[in-house]
Amino acid sequence: MSGWPALSADDRPTIVALHLFSQVIGKVPTAVLPWRNHGWQLTLHVTPRGLVTEPIHAEAGALTLGLDLADHNLVYESATARMSVPLQPMPVADFHGIVMAMLERAGHRIRIHAAPNEIDPAIRFAEDLERRAYDQGSARRLHAALVSADRVFRLFRSSFLGKVSPVHFFWGSFDLAVTRFSGRPAPLHPGGIPNLPDEVTREAYSHEVSSAGFWPGGAGGEGGPFFYSYAYPTPDGFAEARVAPEATRFDAGLGEFLLDYEAVRGAPDPDAALMAFLQSTYEAAADLAGWDRAALECAIGTPGVPRAL
C-alpha cells in the first residue's frame, strides 16, 4: 500500500469505530500507571502493525494492549500470554466486554473509568450498543497514513534540543502529535474540553508549547483528515504569520493552522510538504513568542552520527 494512501468519507465509519475502541484500551494505562507530565503515560504508539500502549506495569505483571491493523486483531501480550480477538463490526459495549474479559483471564483486576473523554455525548462503554463499522481496507489505509506521518514527525522532532514530547497518539482526541516546549511556564489554561477534567488540561498546558499533529477524523467532530499546528498561549500575530506550503490555512475557530491531508498526499514530495508545514508553523510560534531558538534547536538528525557539540 502507498505510504500516503487516499483517505475518503468511506473510511470515516471505521475511523470513528477505532477512535472509540482506542478509548477503551487507553483507559487501562490511565488507571494503572503513575501520572507522567502532560499525561504521556496514557498515549498509544504507532508500530509497523498498528497502535499499542507502552508497557503497563500492573500488579499481576507487565502487559500491553494493541490494535493490530495489519491482521485486524485486538491483542493482549505479556511475558506468559498472548491473546487476540478479531477486529470486526461490533458495538463499543462488546469491545469493552472483550477487553475486560481478556484482562480478567490474565489475572488482572483493573477498574477503569468506563466512559469516553473529549467526546460529547460521552456514552458509557457498556451502554454504547450501536453497531460500529470495521472495514479492513479502511483500517489499513489509516495505518499507512499514520506510519508515514509518524516517520516525518520523528524527523522533525530530531532537530530540537529542548524539552519535546515523544511522537505519540492521543486516544482522547484521536490524533498523532509531537509537542515542543519553550521551557517557560504558561498562563493557566481555561479548560472546557468536553468530558475532560480541567485539571488534566491545565497540567497538559502548564508550559508554553508549539504542538503539531495529524487528525484523521474521529468521533469527536466532523472534518479531517488534516495536519494541524498551534501554540499555547497563542502569540500576537500568529494567525497572520506567513507559513508553508501555500495550501495551509488558519482556522480561527480552532485557533490552529491546518493543512489538508490530501494536499500533502498530492504534493510532488509529500514528506517535504509536511516538513515545510511543521517547520514554518513552529518558527512562527517560536519567533512571535520570543523563544530562545538558538539554545533550543539543532540540525536534523543523521543516522549513525551523534549530534555535534
C-alpha positions as CSV (number, residue, x, y, z in Angstrom):
1,M,0.0,0.0,0.0
2,S,1.2,3.6,-0.8
3,G,2.8,5.4,2.1
4,W,0.3,8.2,1.6
5,P,-2.9,6.4,0.7
6,A,-6.1,8.2,-0.1
7,L,-8.5,8.6,2.8
8,S,-12.1,9.3,2.0
9,A,-15.5,9.7,3.6
10,D,-15.9,5.9,3.1
11,D,-13.2,5.4,5.7
12,R,-14.8,7.6,8.3
13,P,-17.1,4.9,9.9
14,T,-14.1,2.7,10.6
15,I,-12.0,5.6,11.9
16,V,-14.9,6.5,14.3
17,A,-15.0,2.9,15.5
18,L,-11.3,2.8,16.1
19,H,-11.4,6.1,18.0
20,L,-14.0,4.6,20.3
21,F,-12.2,1.2,20.6
22,S,-8.9,3.0,21.3
23,Q,-10.5,4.9,24.2
24,V,-11.3,1.6,25.9
25,I,-7.7,0.2,25.8
26,G,-6.3,3.7,26.6
27,K,-8.2,3.7,29.9
28,V,-6.1,0.8,31.1
29,P,-2.7,2.6,31.4
30,T,-4.6,5.6,32.7
31,A,-5.9,3.5,35.6
32,V,-2.6,1.7,36.4
33,L,0.4,3.8,35.6
34,P,1.7,6.7,37.7
35,W,0.9,10.1,36.2
36,R,3.6,11.5,34.0
37,N,4.0,15.1,32.9
38,H,1.2,16.0,30.4
39,G,-0.4,12.6,30.5
40,W,2.3,11.0,28.4
41,Q,1.9,7.6,30.2
42,L,-1.6,7.0,28.7
43,T,-0.8,7.5,25.0
44,L,-0.6,4.9,22.2
45,H,2.3,4.4,19.9
46,V,2.4,3.7,16.1
47,T,4.1,0.4,15.3
48,P,4.6,-1.4,11.9
49,R,1.4,-3.3,12.8
50,G,-0.9,-0.7,14.4
51,L,-1.3,1.1,17.7
52,V,-0.1,-0.2,21.1
53,T,0.2,1.0,24.6
54,E,3.5,1.4,26.3
55,P,4.3,-1.4,28.8
56,I,1.6,-1.3,31.5
57,H,3.2,-2.4,34.8
58,A,0.2,-3.8,36.6
59,E,0.1,-5.6,39.9
60,A,-0.2,-9.0,38.2
61,G,2.6,-8.3,35.8
62,A,3.5,-6.1,32.8
63,L,1.3,-6.2,29.7
64,T,0.5,-4.3,26.5
65,L,-2.8,-3.8,24.7
66,G,-2.8,-3.1,21.0
67,L,-4.9,-2.7,17.8
68,D,-3.2,-4.8,15.1
69,L,-4.4,-3.1,11.9
70,A,-2.4,-5.4,9.7
71,D,-4.1,-8.7,10.8
72,H,-7.1,-6.9,12.3
73,N,-7.0,-8.1,15.9
74,L,-7.2,-6.7,19.4
75,V,-4.1,-8.1,21.0
76,Y,-3.1,-8.6,24.7
77,E,0.5,-9.5,25.4
78,S,2.6,-10.3,28.5
79,A,5.6,-12.5,29.3
80,T,3.3,-15.5,29.8
81,A,0.4,-15.0,27.5
82,R,-0.8,-13.7,24.1
83,M,-4.4,-13.4,23.4
84,S,-6.1,-11.9,20.3
85,V,-9.7,-11.3,19.2
86,P,-10.6,-10.3,15.6
87,L,-11.5,-6.6,15.0
88,Q,-14.8,-6.6,13.2
89,P,-18.1,-4.6,13.2
90,M,-19.4,-4.6,16.8
91,P,-20.8,-2.2,19.4
92,V,-18.4,-0.5,21.8
93,A,-20.2,-2.4,24.6
94,D,-19.0,-5.7,23.1
95,F,-15.4,-4.4,22.6
96,H,-15.3,-3.1,26.1
97,G,-16.5,-6.5,27.4
98,I,-13.9,-8.3,25.4
99,V,-11.1,-6.1,26.8
100,M,-12.2,-6.5,30.4
101,A,-12.6,-10.3,29.9
102,M,-9.0,-10.5,28.5
103,L,-7.6,-8.7,31.5
104,E,-9.6,-10.9,33.9
105,R,-8.5,-14.1,32.2
106,A,-4.9,-13.0,32.5
107,G,-5.3,-12.3,36.2
108,H,-5.6,-8.5,36.2
109,R,-8.2,-6.9,38.3
110,I,-8.2,-3.4,36.8
111,R,-11.0,-0.9,37.2
112,I,-11.2,1.7,34.5
113,H,-13.2,4.9,34.0
114,A,-15.6,3.3,31.5
115,A,-16.7,6.3,29.5
116,P,-15.0,8.2,26.7
117,N,-13.2,11.5,27.1
118,E,-13.2,14.5,24.7
119,I,-16.4,13.3,23.0
120,D,-19.9,14.7,23.6
121,P,-22.1,12.9,24.4
122,A,-19.9,10.6,26.4
123,I,-21.9,7.3,26.3
124,R,-20.6,4.8,28.8
125,F,-18.8,2.0,27.0
126,A,-21.2,-0.7,28.4
127,E,-24.2,1.3,27.2
128,D,-23.0,2.1,23.7
129,L,-24.9,-0.6,21.8
130,E,-24.7,1.0,18.3
131,R,-23.0,-1.4,15.9
132,R,-19.8,0.2,14.8
133,A,-18.2,-0.4,11.4
134,Y,-14.9,-2.1,10.8
135,D,-13.6,-2.3,7.2
136,Q,-10.2,-3.9,6.8
137,G,-9.2,-1.7,3.9
138,S,-10.1,1.5,5.8
139,A,-8.1,0.3,8.8
140,R,-5.0,-0.5,6.5
141,R,-5.2,2.9,4.9
142,L,-5.4,4.7,8.2
143,H,-2.5,2.8,9.5
144,A,-0.4,3.5,6.4
145,A,-1.1,7.2,6.8
146,L,-0.2,7.1,10.5
147,V,3.1,5.3,9.7
148,S,4.0,8.0,7.2
149,A,3.1,10.9,9.5
150,D,5.0,9.2,12.3
151,R,8.1,9.0,10.1
152,V,8.1,12.7,9.3
153,F,7.2,13.8,12.8
154,R,10.1,11.9,14.2
155,L,12.5,13.5,11.7
156,F,11.1,16.9,12.7
157,R,11.5,16.0,16.4
158,S,15.2,15.2,15.9
159,S,16.0,18.9,15.4
160,F,15.0,20.1,18.8
161,L,17.3,20.1,21.9
162,G,14.8,21.4,24.4
163,K,12.0,19.5,26.1
164,V,10.0,17.8,23.4
165,S,7.3,15.1,23.6
166,P,7.6,11.7,22.1
167,V,5.7,11.3,18.8
168,H,2.6,9.6,20.3
169,F,-1.1,9.0,19.7
170,F,-3.7,10.5,21.9
171,W,-6.8,8.3,22.0
172,G,-9.0,11.1,23.6
173,S,-8.8,13.3,20.5
174,F,-7.6,10.5,18.2
175,D,-4.5,12.3,16.8
176,L,-0.8,11.7,16.4
177,A,1.1,14.6,17.9
178,V,4.5,16.0,18.8
179,T,5.0,19.0,21.1
180,R,7.9,21.3,21.6
181,F,8.3,23.4,24.8
182,S,10.0,26.8,25.3
183,G,10.8,25.9,28.9
184,R,8.7,28.8,30.3
185,P,5.5,28.4,32.4
186,A,2.3,29.2,30.6
187,P,-0.8,31.0,31.8
188,L,-3.5,28.8,33.4
189,H,-5.4,27.1,30.7
190,P,-9.2,27.9,30.7
191,G,-10.1,24.2,30.3
192,G,-13.5,23.5,28.9
193,I,-12.7,20.5,26.7
194,P,-15.8,18.2,26.6
195,N,-15.7,15.4,29.2
196,L,-12.1,16.0,30.2
197,P,-11.4,17.3,33.7
198,D,-10.0,20.8,33.6
199,E,-7.1,19.8,35.9
200,V,-5.9,17.4,33.2
201,T,-6.0,20.1,30.5
202,R,-4.3,22.6,32.8
203,E,-1.5,20.2,33.6
204,A,-1.0,19.4,29.9
205,Y,-0.6,23.1,29.1
206,S,1.4,24.1,32.2
207,H,4.2,25.3,30.0
208,E,4.4,27.2,26.6
209,V,4.1,24.9,23.6
210,S,4.2,24.7,19.9
211,S,2.3,21.5,19.0
212,A,1.7,19.8,15.7
213,G,-0.2,16.7,14.8
214,F,-2.3,14.6,12.4
215,W,-6.1,14.2,12.9
216,P,-7.6,11.6,10.6
217,G,-11.1,12.3,11.8
218,G,-13.0,10.6,14.6
219,A,-15.9,10.5,16.9
220,G,-15.2,13.9,18.3
221,G,-16.2,16.1,15.3
222,E,-16.6,16.5,11.6
223,G,-13.9,17.2,9.1
224,G,-10.5,15.8,8.5
225,P,-8.2,14.3,7.7
226,F,-5.7,17.2,8.2
227,F,-2.5,18.2,9.8
228,Y,-2.6,20.9,12.4
229,S,-0.2,23.2,14.3
230,Y,-0.9,25.6,17.2
231,A,0.7,27.4,20.0
232,Y,-0.3,27.8,23.6
233,P,-0.5,30.6,24.6
234,T,-1.2,31.9,21.1
235,P,1.2,34.8,20.4
236,D,0.0,38.0,18.9
237,G,0.1,37.9,15.1
238,F,0.2,34.1,14.9
239,A,-2.9,33.8,12.7
240,E,-1.4,36.2,10.2
241,A,2.0,34.6,10.0
242,R,3.4,33.5,6.6
243,V,3.7,29.7,6.6
244,A,4.2,26.9,4.1
245,P,3.0,25.2,2.0
246,E,0.6,27.5,0.1
247,A,-2.4,25.3,0.9
248,T,-2.1,25.9,4.6
249,R,-4.9,27.9,6.2
250,F,-5.6,29.3,9.7
251,D,-8.8,28.2,11.3
252,A,-10.0,30.9,13.7
253,G,-12.5,28.6,15.4
254,L,-9.8,26.1,16.3
255,G,-7.0,28.6,16.7
256,E,-4.8,26.4,14.5
257,F,-3.0,26.3,11.2
258,L,-4.5,23.4,9.1
259,L,-3.2,21.6,6.1
260,D,-5.4,19.0,4.5
261,Y,-4.0,15.5,4.3
262,E,-4.9,15.4,0.6
263,A,-2.7,18.5,-0.1
264,V,0.2,16.6,1.4
265,R,-0.6,13.3,-0.3
266,G,-0.9,15.1,-3.7
267,A,2.3,17.1,-3.4
268,P,5.3,16.2,-5.6
269,D,7.2,15.3,-2.4
270,P,4.7,14.7,0.4
271,D,7.4,14.4,3.1
272,A,8.9,17.7,2.1
273,A,5.5,19.4,2.1
274,L,4.7,18.1,5.6
275,M,8.1,19.1,6.9
276,A,7.7,22.6,5.5
277,F,4.3,22.9,7.4
278,L,5.8,21.6,10.6
279,Q,8.9,23.8,10.5
280,S,7.3,27.1,9.3
281,T,4.4,26.9,11.8
282,Y,6.8,26.2,14.6
283,E,9.0,29.1,13.6
284,A,6.1,31.4,13.5
285,A,5.1,30.4,17.0
286,A,8.6,30.5,18.4
287,D,9.6,33.8,16.8
288,L,6.4,35.6,17.8
289,A,6.6,34.3,21.4
290,G,10.3,35.1,21.7
291,W,11.6,31.6,22.3
292,D,15.4,31.2,22.6
293,R,15.7,29.3,19.4
294,A,19.5,29.3,19.3
295,A,19.5,27.3,22.6
296,L,16.6,25.0,21.8
297,E,17.3,23.9,18.2
298,C,19.9,21.7,16.4
299,A,20.4,20.2,13.0
300,I,18.1,17.4,11.8
301,G,19.4,14.1,13.0
302,T,21.6,11.9,10.7
303,P,21.5,8.1,11.1
304,G,24.6,6.8,12.9
305,V,26.0,10.2,13.6
306,P,25.9,11.6,17.2
307,R,24.8,15.2,17.4
308,A,27.8,17.6,17.1
309,L,28.7,19.6,20.2
